[in-house]
Amino acid sequence: MNIDGSTSFNRLVDSMVQKTVQKLNQELYLTDTVLVSDFVNIDKLENRSRLGFLLSATLKDRLLANNITVKEIELRKHFALGENGFNVLSRDTNDINTKIDNARYAFVGTYSITTKTLIVFIKLIDLQTGNIILSSQESTFITDEILDLEKTNRMQQIYTPIVL
């Protein structure tokens, strides 16, 4: 947490990357590209919150700072994190193969919010085997900022009865 009470997402995600960077360097070749998914709340399995987008952008930044090539792709159009893991959303595998362009690995990020803690997880998955190559986890205390970023902008429809 920062002095002003805000959450240091950069420090949180960087800590996870630094825990894994040595093994990452053993696994990845200089020419390897990794895909990074949007972070999803494992309790909702949705990737529509600003918190998920912020964590994903921060992970991309921290990977690039460690000389790991990241491919920008909208994974949510082609993949989803379901109850049984990382799922392909298209039957057109040629379309997906063209878009992922020889990427061997993908980082999948998830998080969970308890009453007092935000717990964040990253996993590096081998796209050819489905094996989890490495993972890391960090947590921080819940702040109003985190709760605000997690809110969904769904407006409830209110029906007013028509009086004739």
C-alpha positions in Angstrom: 0.0 0.0 0.0 1.2 3.5 -0.8 1.5 6.3 1.7 -1.7 7.9 0.4 -3.6 4.7 1.1 -3.8 3.6 -2.6 -2.9 0.2 -3.7 0.5 -0.4 -5.4 -0.6 -2.7 -8.2 2.8 -2.3 -9.8 4.6 -3.6 -6.6 2.1 -6.4 -6.2 2.5 -7.7 -9.7 6.2 -7.1 -9.9 6.7 -9.2 -6.8 5.0 -12.1 -8.5 7.1 -11.6 -11.7 10.3 -11.4 -9.7 9.5 -14.7 -7.9 9.2 -16.4 -11.3 11.8 -14.6 -13.5 14.6 -17.0 -12.9 12.5 -20.0 -14.0 11.0 -17.9 -16.8 14.5 -17.3 -18.2 15.2 -21.0 -18.1 11.9 -21.8 -19.9 11.8 -19.1 -22.5 14.0 -18.6 -25.5 14.9 -15.0 -26.6 12.6 -15.4 -29.6 9.6 -16.7 -27.5 6.5 -14.6 -27.2 4.0 -14.9 -24.4 0.3 -14.1 -24.4 -1.2 -12.5 -21.4 -4.9 -12.9 -20.6 -7.2 -10.5 -18.8 -7.3 -11.3 -15.1 -10.6 -12.8 -14.0 -12.2 -13.0 -10.6 -12.2 -16.8 -9.9 -15.4 -16.4 -7.9 -17.3 -15.0 -11.0 -15.1 -16.2 -13.9 -15.8 -12.9 -15.7 -13.2 -10.6 -17.2 -15.1 -7.4 -17.3 -13.9 -5.5 -14.3 -11.5 -2.6 -14.4 -9.4 -4.4 -11.8 -8.8 -7.3 -14.2 -7.7 -5.0 -17.0 -5.4 -3.0 -14.7 -3.7 -6.2 -13.3 -3.3 -7.5 -16.9 -1.8 -4.3 -18.1 0.5 -4.2 -15.1 1.7 -7.8 -15.7 2.5 -6.9 -19.4 4.5 -3.9 -18.2 6.5 -6.0 -15.7 7.2 -8.8 -18.2 8.4 -6.3 -20.7 10.6 -4.7 -18.1 12.2 -8.1 -17.7 12.9 -8.4 -21.4 10.1 -10.9 -22.0 8.2 -10.3 -25.3 4.5 -10.0 -24.9 2.1 -10.3 -27.8 -0.9 -8.0 -27.6 -4.0 -10.0 -28.5 -7.6 -9.9 -27.2 -7.6 -13.4 -25.6 -11.1 -13.0 -24.3 -12.3 -13.2 -27.9 -10.7 -16.7 -28.3 -10.2 -18.1 -24.9 -12.1 -18.1 -21.6 -11.3 -19.2 -18.1 -14.0 -21.7 -17.1 -14.6 -24.0 -14.2 -12.4 -26.6 -15.9 -9.5 -24.3 -16.9 -8.5 -22.4 -20.0 -11.0 -23.0 -22.8 -10.9 -22.2 -26.5 -14.0 -20.3 -27.6 -13.8 -20.9 -31.4 -14.0 -24.0 -33.6 -11.9 -22.3 -36.2 -8.4 -23.3 -35.0 -6.7 -21.9 -38.1 -8.0 -18.4 -37.1 -6.7 -18.8 -33.6 -3.4 -20.3 -34.7 -2.9 -17.3 -37.1 -3.6 -14.8 -34.3 -1.4 -16.4 -31.6 1.4 -16.7 -34.2 3.6 -19.4 -32.8 3.3 -18.4 -29.1 4.3 -21.3 -26.9 3.1 -19.9 -23.6 0.3 -17.8 -22.1 0.1 -16.1 -18.7 -3.3 -16.6 -17.1 -4.1 -14.3 -14.2 -6.8 -14.7 -11.7 -7.8 -13.1 -8.4 -10.1 -13.6 -5.5 -11.5 -11.0 -3.1 -12.1 -12.0 0.5 -13.6 -9.8 3.2 -10.1 -8.4 3.9 -7.7 -9.5 1.2 -7.2 -9.3 -2.6 -5.3 -12.5 -3.6 -3.8 -12.5 -7.1 -2.4 -15.5 -9.0 -0.5 -15.8 -12.2 0.2 -19.1 -14.1 2.4 -19.6 -17.1 0.8 -22.3 -19.3 2.4 -24.2 -22.1 -0.1 -23.8 -24.9 0.9 -27.1 -26.6 0.7 -29.4 -23.6 -1.7 -27.4 -21.3 0.9 -27.9 -18.4 1.3 -25.2 -15.9 5.0 -24.3 -16.1 5.1 -21.9 -13.1 2.8 -20.0 -10.9 3.0 -17.2 -8.3 0.6 -15.7 -5.8 0.5 -12.4 -3.8 -2.0 -10.6 -1.7 -2.8 -7.2 -0.3 -5.4 -5.7 2.0 -8.7 -4.6 0.5 -9.0 -0.9 -0.1 -11.9 1.2 -1.4 -9.8 1.6 -4.6 -9.9 -2.2 -5.2 -13.6 -2.4 -4.4 -14.3 0.5 -6.8 -12.2 -1.1 -9.6 -14.1 -4.4 -9.1 -17.5 -2.9 -9.5 -19.4 -3.7 -12.6 -21.2 -1.0 -14.4 -24.5 -2.8 -14.8 -27.5 -0.5 -14.6 -30.5 -2.1 -13.1 -33.7 -1.5 -15.1 -36.4 -0.1 -13.0 -39.9 -0.7 -14.3 -42.5 1.9 -13.4 -46.1 0.7 -13.5 -48.3 2.6 -16.0 -51.4 4.0 -14.4 -54.3 4.3 -16.8 
